């Protein structure tokens, strides 16, 4: 999770409800509006300062799936997350 006050990463345990080809549903551990890392999770660490960026596919545009398994940057969502 990306802390909004200083843009540093916080490791937070989550409960995954479902995995699919199109994404992962997180059922616990995130709040609405939390910003999360979706891609490159194995190259970052807790406490690291990051720069947030909008993903290329947000899953909300017409023709896109509602869940995305990975995007190149971070996004606000409680529906899709990379579980670590």
Biopython code that builds the backbone (N, CA, C, O; Angstrom):
import numpy as np
from Bio.PDB.StructureBuilder import StructureBuilder

atoms = [
    (1, "UNK", "N", (0.845, -1.160, 0.000)),
    (1, "UNK", "CA", (0.000, 0.000, 0.000)),
    (1, "UNK", "C", (0.896, 1.230, 0.000)),
    (1, "UNK", "O", (1.942, 1.245, 0.649)),
    (2, "UNK", "N", (0.489, 2.245, -0.717)),
    (2, "UNK", "CA", (1.266, 3.483, -0.777)),
    (2, "UNK", "C", (0.665, 4.465, 0.221)),
    (2, "UNK", "O", (-0.504, 4.836, 0.112)),
    (3, "UNK", "N", (1.466, 4.882, 1.189)),
    (3, "UNK", "CA", (0.996, 5.841, 2.196)),
    (3, "UNK", "C", (0.773, 7.198, 1.533)),
    (3, "UNK", "O", (1.670, 7.719, 0.870)),
    (4, "UNK", "N", (-0.405, 7.767, 1.707)),
    (4, "UNK", "CA", (-0.701, 9.031, 1.021)),
    (4, "UNK", "C", (0.091, 10.227, 1.548)),
    (4, "UNK", "O", (0.335, 11.173, 0.798)),
    (5, "UNK", "N", (0.494, 10.210, 2.805)),
    (5, "UNK", "CA", (1.157, 11.390, 3.372)),
    (5, "UNK", "C", (2.611, 11.554, 2.941)),
    (5, "UNK", "O", (3.118, 12.676, 2.903)),
    (6, "UNK", "N", (3.293, 10.451, 2.614)),
    (6, "UNK", "CA", (4.700, 10.582, 2.225)),
    (6, "UNK", "C", (5.109, 9.725, 1.034)),
    (6, "UNK", "O", (6.296, 9.645, 0.719)),
    (7, "UNK", "N", (4.154, 9.081, 0.364)),
    (7, "UNK", "CA", (4.398, 8.252, -0.830)),
    (7, "UNK", "C", (5.410, 7.139, -0.595)),
    (7, "UNK", "O", (6.182, 6.795, -1.491)),
    (8, "UNK", "N", (5.406, 6.576, 0.610)),
    (8, "UNK", "CA", (6.262, 5.423, 0.876)),
    (8, "UNK", "C", (5.398, 4.168, 0.932)),
    (8, "UNK", "O", (4.190, 4.231, 1.160)),
    (9, "UNK", "N", (6.045, 3.038, 0.720)),
    (9, "UNK", "CA", (5.324, 1.768, 0.683)),
    (9, "UNK", "C", (5.177, 1.175, 2.071)),
    (9, "UNK", "O", (6.094, 1.219, 2.891)),
    (10, "UNK", "N", (4.006, 0.622, 2.311)),
    (10, "UNK", "CA", (3.705, -0.066, 3.562)),
    (10, "UNK", "C", (3.263, -1.481, 3.203)),
    (10, "UNK", "O", (2.351, -1.664, 2.396)),
    (11, "UNK", "N", (3.899, -2.468, 3.791)),
    (11, "UNK", "CA", (3.503, -3.856, 3.587)),
    (11, "UNK", "C", (2.277, -4.119, 4.442)),
    (11, "UNK", "O", (2.299, -3.887, 5.651)),
    (12, "UNK", "N", (1.216, -4.599, 3.827)),
    (12, "UNK", "CA", (-0.028, -4.831, 4.547)),
    (12, "UNK", "C", (-0.561, -6.206, 4.169)),
    (12, "UNK", "O", (-0.688, -6.511, 2.983)),
    (13, "UNK", "N", (-0.875, -7.046, 5.162)),
    (13, "UNK", "CA", (-1.448, -8.356, 4.835)),
    (13, "UNK", "C", (-2.850, -8.193, 4.257)),
    (13, "UNK", "O", (-3.631, -7.361, 4.718)),
    (14, "UNK", "N", (-3.160, -8.999, 3.240)),
    (14, "UNK", "CA", (-4.481, -8.976, 2.617)),
    (14, "UNK", "C", (-5.011, -10.397, 2.519)),
    (14, "UNK", "O", (-4.252, -11.365, 2.568)),
    (15, "UNK", "N", (-6.323, -10.505, 2.381)),
    (15, "UNK", "CA", (-6.970, -11.787, 2.139)),
    (15, "UNK", "C", (-7.451, -11.788, 0.697)),
    (15, "UNK", "O", (-8.180, -10.895, 0.267)),
    (16, "UNK", "N", (-7.027, -12.812, -0.042)),
    (16, "UNK", "CA", (-7.418, -12.929, -1.435)),
    (16, "UNK", "C", (-8.638, -13.826, -1.526)),
    (16, "UNK", "O", (-8.622, -14.958, -1.043)),
    (17, "UNK", "N", (-9.695, -13.321, -2.147)),
    (17, "UNK", "CA", (-10.922, -14.083, -2.291)),
    (17, "UNK", "C", (-10.939, -14.948, -3.531)),
    (17, "UNK", "O", (-11.522, -16.033, -3.529)),
    (18, "UNK", "N", (-10.291, -14.467, -4.613)),
    (18, "UNK", "CA", (-10.350, -15.200, -5.866)),
    (18, "UNK", "C", (-9.212, -14.774, -6.784)),
    (18, "UNK", "O", (-8.861, -13.597, -6.857)),
    (19, "UNK", "N", (-8.648, -15.745, -7.478)),
    (19, "UNK", "CA", (-7.689, -15.510, -8.551)),
    (19, "UNK", "C", (-8.367, -15.902, -9.861)),
    (19, "UNK", "O", (-9.129, -16.868, -9.900)),
    (20, "UNK", "N", (-8.096, -15.166, -10.924)),
    (20, "UNK", "CA", (-8.595, -15.541, -12.242)),
    (20, "UNK", "C", (-7.582, -15.100, -13.286)),
    (20, "UNK", "O", (-6.563, -14.492, -12.957)),
    (21, "UNK", "N", (-7.868, -15.409, -14.553)),
    (21, "UNK", "CA", (-6.980, -14.987, -15.639)),
    (21, "UNK", "C", (-6.897, -13.468, -15.735)),
    (21, "UNK", "O", (-5.874, -12.920, -16.147)),
    (22, "UNK", "N", (-7.961, -12.800, -15.360)),
    (22, "UNK", "CA", (-8.048, -11.354, -15.513)),
    (22, "UNK", "C", (-7.689, -10.566, -14.282)),
    (22, "UNK", "O", (-7.555, -9.345, -14.361)),
    (23, "UNK", "N", (-7.527, -11.218, -13.142)),
    (23, "UNK", "CA", (-7.198, -10.444, -11.960)),
    (23, "UNK", "C", (-7.339, -11.220, -10.677)),
    (23, "UNK", "O", (-7.543, -12.434, -10.671)),
    (24, "UNK", "N", (-7.225, -10.496, -9.607)),
    (24, "UNK", "CA", (-7.292, -11.040, -8.263)),
    (24, "UNK", "C", (-8.237, -10.170, -7.453)),
    (24, "UNK", "O", (-8.176, -8.942, -7.525)),
    (25, "UNK", "N", (-9.103, -10.799, -6.689)),
    (25, "UNK", "CA", (-10.027, -10.057, -5.841)),
    (25, "UNK", "C", (-9.542, -10.116, -4.399)),
    (25, "UNK", "O", (-9.386, -11.196, -3.829)),
    (26, "UNK", "N", (-9.304, -8.945, -3.815)),
    (26, "UNK", "CA", (-8.880, -8.848, -2.429)),
    (26, "UNK", "C", (-10.117, -8.568, -1.592)),
    (26, "UNK", "O", (-10.835, -7.599, -1.841)),
    (27, "UNK", "N", (-10.371, -9.424, -0.589)),
    (27, "UNK", "CA", (-11.584, -9.289, 0.218)),
    (27, "UNK", "C", (-11.348, -8.613, 1.560)),
    (27, "UNK", "O", (-12.299, -8.131, 2.174)),
    (28, "UNK", "N", (-10.113, -8.563, 2.029)),
    (28, "UNK", "CA", (-9.785, -7.899, 3.301)),
    (28, "UNK", "C", (-8.392, -7.298, 3.231)),
    (28, "UNK", "O", (-7.532, -7.762, 2.482)),
    (29, "UNK", "N", (-8.186, -6.255, 4.026)),
    (29, "UNK", "CA", (-6.858, -5.666, 4.158)),
    (29, "UNK", "C", (-6.671, -4.352, 3.427)),
    (29, "UNK", "O", (-5.678, -3.657, 3.640)),
    (30, "UNK", "N", (-7.619, -4.003, 2.563)),
    (30, "UNK", "CA", (-7.555, -2.730, 1.850)),
    (30, "UNK", "C", (-8.830, -1.950, 2.109)),
    (30, "UNK", "O", (-9.894, -2.520, 2.354)),
    (31, "UNK", "N", (-8.696, -0.615, 2.048)),
    (31, "UNK", "CA", (-9.853, 0.255, 2.179)),
    (31, "UNK", "C", (-10.083, 0.964, 0.845)),
    (31, "UNK", "O", (-9.160, 1.128, 0.048)),
    (32, "UNK", "N", (-11.308, 1.374, 0.620)),
    (32, "UNK", "CA", (-11.627, 2.112, -0.595)),
    (32, "UNK", "C", (-10.709, 3.330, -0.692)),
    (32, "UNK", "O", (-10.574, 4.087, 0.270)),
    (33, "UNK", "N", (-10.087, 3.515, -1.837)),
    (33, "UNK", "CA", (-9.195, 4.645, -2.040)),
    (33, "UNK", "C", (-7.730, 4.348, -1.785)),
    (33, "UNK", "O", (-6.876, 5.176, -2.100)),
    (34, "UNK", "N", (-7.408, 3.166, -1.211)),
    (34, "UNK", "CA", (-6.002, 2.804, -1.016)),
    (34, "UNK", "C", (-5.315, 2.682, -2.367)),
    (34, "UNK", "O", (-5.890, 2.148, -3.315)),
    (35, "UNK", "N", (-4.098, 3.170, -2.455)),
    (35, "UNK", "CA", (-3.280, 3.024, -3.651)),
    (35, "UNK", "C", (-2.348, 1.849, -3.436)),
    (35, "UNK", "O", (-1.727, 1.715, -2.382)),
    (36, "UNK", "N", (-2.258, 1.000, -4.447)),
    (36, "UNK", "CA", (-1.469, -0.223, -4.327)),
    (36, "UNK", "C", (-0.515, -0.382, -5.498)),
    (36, "UNK", "O", (-0.703, 0.226, -6.551)),
    (37, "UNK", "N", (0.500, -1.197, -5.308)),
    (37, "UNK", "CA", (1.437, -1.532, -6.370)),
    (37, "UNK", "C", (0.904, -2.770, -7.072)),
    (37, "UNK", "O", (0.616, -3.782, -6.432)),
    (38, "UNK", "N", (0.774, -2.684, -8.404)),
    (38, "UNK", "CA", (0.251, -3.803, -9.181)),
    (38, "UNK", "C", (1.319, -4.516, -9.994)),
    (38, "UNK", "O", (1.154, -5.689, -10.327)),
    (39, "UNK", "N", (2.376, -3.855, -10.311)),
    (39, "UNK", "CA", (3.430, -4.462, -11.119)),
    (39, "UNK", "C", (4.781, -4.142, -10.493)),
    (39, "UNK", "O", (4.969, -3.063, -9.929)),
    (40, "UNK", "N", (5.701, -5.059, -10.589)),
    (40, "UNK", "CA", (7.030, -4.848, -10.032)),
    (40, "UNK", "C", (7.094, -5.020, -8.531)),
    (40, "UNK", "O", (8.005, -4.500, -7.886)),
    (41, "UNK", "N", (6.134, -5.747, -7.961)),
    (41, "UNK", "CA", (6.079, -5.886, -6.504)),
    (41, "UNK", "C", (7.312, -6.584, -5.934)),
    (41, "UNK", "O", (7.612, -6.440, -4.749)),
    (42, "UNK", "N", (8.022, -7.334, -6.764)),
    (42, "UNK", "CA", (9.202, -8.046, -6.282)),
    (42, "UNK", "C", (10.463, -7.182, -6.309)),
    (42, "UNK", "O", (11.531, -7.619, -5.880)),
    (43, "UNK", "N", (10.334, -5.967, -6.809)),
    (43, "UNK", "CA", (11.499, -5.084, -6.901)),
    (43, "UNK", "C", (11.418, -3.904, -5.944)),
    (43, "UNK", "O", (12.324, -3.071, -5.921)),
    (44, "UNK", "N", (10.356, -3.818, -5.158)),
    (44, "UNK", "CA", (10.197, -2.720, -4.209)),
    (44, "UNK", "C", (10.191, -3.268, -2.786)),
    (44, "UNK", "O", (10.077, -4.476, -2.580)),
    (45, "UNK", "N", (10.312, -2.377, -1.807)),
    (45, "UNK", "CA", (10.387, -2.808, -0.411)),
    (45, "UNK", "C", (9.650, -1.810, 0.479)),
    (45, "UNK", "O", (9.479, -0.645, 0.120)),
    (46, "UNK", "N", (9.219, -2.282, 1.637)),
    (46, "UNK", "CA", (8.518, -1.437, 2.604)),
    (46, "UNK", "C", (9.400, -0.254, 2.981)),
    (46, "UNK", "O", (10.596, -0.413, 3.223)),
    (47, "UNK", "N", (8.804, 0.926, 3.029)),
    (47, "UNK", "CA", (9.531, 2.141, 3.372)),
    (47, "UNK", "C", (10.102, 2.873, 2.168)),
    (47, "UNK", "O", (10.538, 4.018, 2.291)),
    (48, "UNK", "N", (10.105, 2.233, 1.012)),
    (48, "UNK", "CA", (10.634, 2.863, -0.191)),
    (48, "UNK", "C", (9.693, 3.965, -0.658)),
    (48, "UNK", "O", (8.474, 3.797, -0.643)),
    (49, "UNK", "N", (10.265, 5.098, -1.074)),
    (49, "UNK", "CA", (9.472, 6.203, -1.617)),
    (49, "UNK", "C", (9.222, 5.906, -3.097)),
    (49, "UNK", "O", (10.137, 5.530, -3.829)),
    (50, "UNK", "N", (7.974, 6.079, -3.522)),
    (50, "UNK", "CA", (7.602, 5.790, -4.906)),
    (50, "UNK", "C", (6.841, 6.965, -5.498)),
    (50, "UNK", "O", (6.326, 7.820, -4.777)),
    (51, "UNK", "N", (6.780, 6.989, -6.825)),
    (51, "UNK", "CA", (5.998, 7.989, -7.539)),
    (51, "UNK", "C", (4.802, 7.268, -8.147)),
    (51, "UNK", "O", (4.965, 6.313, -8.906)),
    (52, "UNK", "N", (3.609, 7.723, -7.813)),
    (52, "UNK", "CA", (2.401, 7.084, -8.313)),
    (52, "UNK", "C", (2.137, 7.488, -9.753)),
    (52, "UNK", "O", (2.428, 8.611, -10.165)),
    (53, "UNK", "N", (1.580, 6.551, -10.509)),
    (53, "UNK", "CA", (1.211, 6.812, -11.896)),
    (53, "UNK", "C", (-0.066, 6.044, -12.215)),
    (53, "UNK", "O", (-0.312, 4.976, -11.655)),
    (54, "UNK", "N", (-0.867, 6.586, -13.103)),
    (54, "UNK", "CA", (-2.097, 5.929, -13.513)),
    (54, "UNK", "C", (-1.748, 4.743, -14.413)),
    (54, "UNK", "O", (-0.864, 4.853, -15.262)),
    (55, "UNK", "N", (-2.440, 3.600, -14.233)),
    (55, "UNK", "CA", (-2.158, 2.436, -15.083)),
    (55, "UNK", "C", (-2.631, 2.669, -16.513)),
    (55, "UNK", "O", (-3.491, 3.514, -16.760)),
    (56, "UNK", "N", (-2.069, 1.923, -17.445)),
    (56, "UNK", "CA", (-2.497, 2.025, -18.838)),
    (56, "UNK", "C", (-3.943, 1.566, -19.007)),
    (56, "UNK", "O", (-4.699, 2.153, -19.782)),
    (57, "UNK", "N", (-4.323, 0.519, -18.283)),
    (57, "UNK", "CA", (-5.680, -0.018, -18.345)),
    (57, "UNK", "C", (-6.236, -0.017, -16.937)),
    (57, "UNK", "O", (-5.710, -0.699, -16.058)),
    (58, "UNK", "N", (-7.295, 0.746, -16.716)),
    (58, "UNK", "CA", (-7.851, 0.842, -15.370)),
    (58, "UNK", "C", (-9.000, -0.121, -15.121)),
    (58, "UNK", "O", (-9.498, -0.203, -13.998)),
    (59, "UNK", "N", (-9.436, -0.859, -16.153)),
    (59, "UNK", "CA", (-10.499, -1.825, -15.973)),
    (59, "UNK", "C", (-11.871, -1.192, -15.898)),
    (59, "UNK", "O", (-12.860, -1.902, -15.712)),
    (60, "UNK", "N", (-11.963, 0.120, -16.038)),
    (60, "UNK", "CA", (-13.245, 0.804, -15.930)),
    (60, "UNK", "C", (-13.727, 1.339, -17.265)),
    (60, "UNK", "O", (-14.875, 1.771, -17.368)),
    (61, "UNK", "N", (-12.891, 1.324, -18.287)),
    (61, "UNK", "CA", (-13.295, 1.813, -19.604)),
    (61, "UNK", "C", (-14.129, 0.753, -20.308)),
    (61, "UNK", "O", (-13.993, -0.441, -20.040)),
    (62, "UNK", "N", (-14.978, 1.197, -21.197)),
    (62, "UNK", "CA", (-15.808, 0.262, -21.942)),
    (62, "UNK", "C", (-14.924, -0.688, -22.739)),
    (62, "UNK", "O", (-13.966, -0.262, -23.384)),
    (63, "UNK", "N", (-15.248, -1.970, -22.694)),
    (63, "UNK", "CA", (-14.478, -2.963, -23.422)),
    (63, "UNK", "C", (-13.381, -3.590, -22.593)),
    (63, "UNK", "O", (-12.811, -4.595, -23.019)),
    (64, "UNK", "N", (-13.059, -3.057, -21.444)),
    (64, "UNK", "CA", (-12.046, -3.636, -20.572)),
    (64, "UNK", "C", (-12.719, -4.485, -19.509)),
    (64, "UNK", "O", (-13.870, -4.241, -19.149)),
    (65, "UNK", "N", (-12.008, -5.474, -19.008)),
    (65, "UNK", "CA", (-12.514, -6.275, -17.897)),
    (65, "UNK", "C", (-12.554, -5.401, -16.646)),
    (65, "UNK", "O", (-11.835, -4.404, -16.570)),
    (66, "UNK", "N", (-13.372, -5.756, -15.678)),
    (66, "UNK", "CA", (-13.461, -4.954, -14.460)),
    (66, "UNK", "C", (-12.324, -5.239, -13.507)),
    (66, "UNK", "O", (-12.123, -4.497, -12.546)),
    (67, "UNK", "N", (-11.585, -6.286, -13.750)),
    (67, "UNK", "CA", (-10.434, -6.615, -12.910)),
    (67, "UNK", "C", (-9.213, -6.721, -13.807)),
    (67, "UNK", "O", (-9.285, -7.302, -14.890)),
    (68, "UNK", "N", (-8.118, -6.178, -13.375)),
    (68, "UNK", "CA", (-6.863, -6.267, -14.117)),
    (68, "UNK", "C", (-5.839, -6.968, -13.258)),
    (68, "UNK", "O", (-5.702, -6.645, -12.078)),
    (69, "UNK", "N", (-5.118, -7.920, -13.818)),
    (69, "UNK", "CA", (-4.154, -8.670, -13.025)),
    (69, "UNK", "C", (-2.897, -7.862, -12.764)),
    (69, "UNK", "O", (-2.265, -8.028, -11.721)),
    (70, "UNK", "N", (-2.523, -6.995, -13.688)),
    (70, "UNK", "CA", (-1.328, -6.189, -13.481)),
    (70, "UNK", "C", (-1.413, -4.955, -14.356)),
    (70, "UNK", "O", (-1.919, -4.997, -15.477)),
    (71, "UNK", "N", (-0.916, -3.878, -13.830)),
    (71, "UNK", "CA", (-0.772, -2.637, -14.576)),
    (71, "UNK", "C", (0.633, -2.148, -14.309)),
    (71, "UNK", "O", (1.231, -2.530, -13.303)),
    (72, "UNK", "N", (1.177, -1.318, -15.171)),
    (72, "UNK", "CA", (2.575, -0.932, -14.995)),
    (72, "UNK", "C", (2.857, -0.028, -13.809)),
    (72, "UNK", "O", (4.021, 0.153, -13.452)),
    (73, "UNK", "N", (1.841, 0.543, -13.187)),
    (73, "UNK", "CA", (2.064, 1.392, -12.037)),
    (73, "UNK", "C", (1.037, 1.108, -10.959)),
    (73, "UNK", "O", (0.471, 0.015, -10.910)),
    (74, "UNK", "N", (0.795, 2.067, -10.106)),
    (74, "UNK", "CA", (-0.135, 1.905, -8.987)),
    (74, "UNK", "C", (-1.489, 2.475, -9.340)),
    (74, "UNK", "O", (-1.612, 3.303, -10.242)),
    (75, "UNK", "N", (-2.531, 2.017, -8.606)),
    (75, "UNK", "CA", (-3.860, 2.575, -8.802)),
    (75, "UNK", "C", (-4.666, 2.463, -7.526)),
    (75, "UNK", "O", (-4.296, 1.722, -6.616)),
    (76, "UNK", "N", (-5.752, 3.186, -7.454)),
    (76, "UNK", "CA", (-6.670, 3.096, -6.323)),
    (76, "UNK", "C", (-7.683, 2.015, -6.619)),
    (76, "UNK", "O", (-8.380, 2.073, -7.632)),
    (77, "UNK", "N", (-7.771, 1.029, -5.743)),
    (77, "UNK", "CA", (-8.765, -0.009, -5.937)),
    (77, "UNK", "C", (-8.761, -0.953, -4.772)),
    (77, "UNK", "O", (-7.728, -1.155, -4.134)),
    (78, "UNK", "N", (-9.891, -1.528, -4.488)),
    (78, "UNK", "CA", (-9.951, -2.619, -3.546)),
    (78, "UNK", "C", (-10.328, -3.900, -4.267)),
    (78, "UNK", "O", (-10.436, -4.955, -3.640)),
    (79, "UNK", "N", (-10.529, -3.823, -5.579)),
    (79, "UNK", "CA", (-10.949, -4.989, -6.344)),
    (79, "UNK", "C", (-9.785, -5.770, -6.932)),
    (79, "UNK", "O", (-9.913, -6.976, -7.139)),
    (80, "UNK", "N", (-8.657, -5.131, -7.207)),
    (80, "UNK", "CA", (-7.545, -5.842, -7.827)),
    (80, "UNK", "C", (-6.268, -5.470, -7.106)),
    (80, "UNK", "O", (-6.027, -4.297, -6.819)),
    (81, "UNK", "N", (-5.467, -6.445, -6.820)),
    (81, "UNK", "CA", (-4.208, -6.203, -6.124)),
    (81, "UNK", "C", (-3.255, -7.335, -6.406)),
    (81, "UNK", "O", (-3.665, -8.461, -6.685)),
    (82, "UNK", "N", (-2.003, -7.028, -6.333)),
    (82, "UNK", "CA", (-0.997, -8.086, -6.434)),
    (82, "UNK", "C", (-0.739, -8.587, -5.030)),
    (82, "UNK", "O", (-0.290, -7.822, -4.175)),
    (83, "UNK", "N", (-1.005, -9.821, -4.780)),
    (83, "UNK", "CA", (-0.786, -10.397, -3.445)),
    (83, "UNK", "C", (0.673, -10.784, -3.322)),
    (83, "UNK", "O", (1.254, -11.342, -4.253)),
    (84, "UNK", "N", (1.248, -10.498, -2.208)),
    (84, "UNK", "CA", (2.662, -10.805, -1.986)),
    (84, "UNK", "C", (2.827, -11.685, -0.799)),
    (84, "UNK", "O", (3.950, -12.052, -0.454)),
]
sb = StructureBuilder()
sb.init_structure("model")
sb.init_model(0)
sb.init_chain("A")
sb.init_seg("    ")
for serial, (resi, resn, name, xyz) in enumerate(atoms, 1):
    if name == "N":
        sb.init_residue(resn, " ", resi, " ")
    sb.init_atom(name, np.array(xyz, "f"), 0.0, 1.0, " ", f" {name:<3s}", serial, name[0])
structure = sb.get_structure()
